[in-house]
């Protein structure tokens, strides 16, 4: 159920133009002003969820002082944050991680999990 909810929210963000995918988030100095400049360049105002492939302390620190911006590694992506934040900015690595975690998978039970013998 969680997998479906996250997939639906990601699709909704993409459909509404609220999803931006970046090759990478480059913050050479790791400064808040760089995050502010990047968001301005993307013409983003309001609440922004910035999702990276892995937790990146430099990005977290730089974005921490930017009001209405929250950072998150893709493995911790959740429906609550997808609802709370209007814009979703993801790195390519974050998209790949999200696909690996939340993509559709066949959920056919095997005989071993059904308690049956071959």
PEFENBEL-V852269 format. One record per run of one state. SS is the DSSP state (2 for helix, 1 for strand, 0 for the rest). FROM is the first residue (numbers start at 1). LEN is the number of residues. If there is no record, write none. Layout:
SS:FROM:LEN / SS:FROM:LEN
//
This chain:
0:1:1 / 2:2:14 / 0:16:3 / 1:19:4 / 0:23:9 / 2:32:10 / 0:42:6 / 1:48:5 / 0:53:4 / 2:57:8 / 0:65:4 / 1:69:5 / 2:74:3 / 0:77:2 / 2:79:6 / 0:85:2 / 1:87:5 / 2:92:11 / 0:103:8 / 2:111:4 / 0:115:4
//
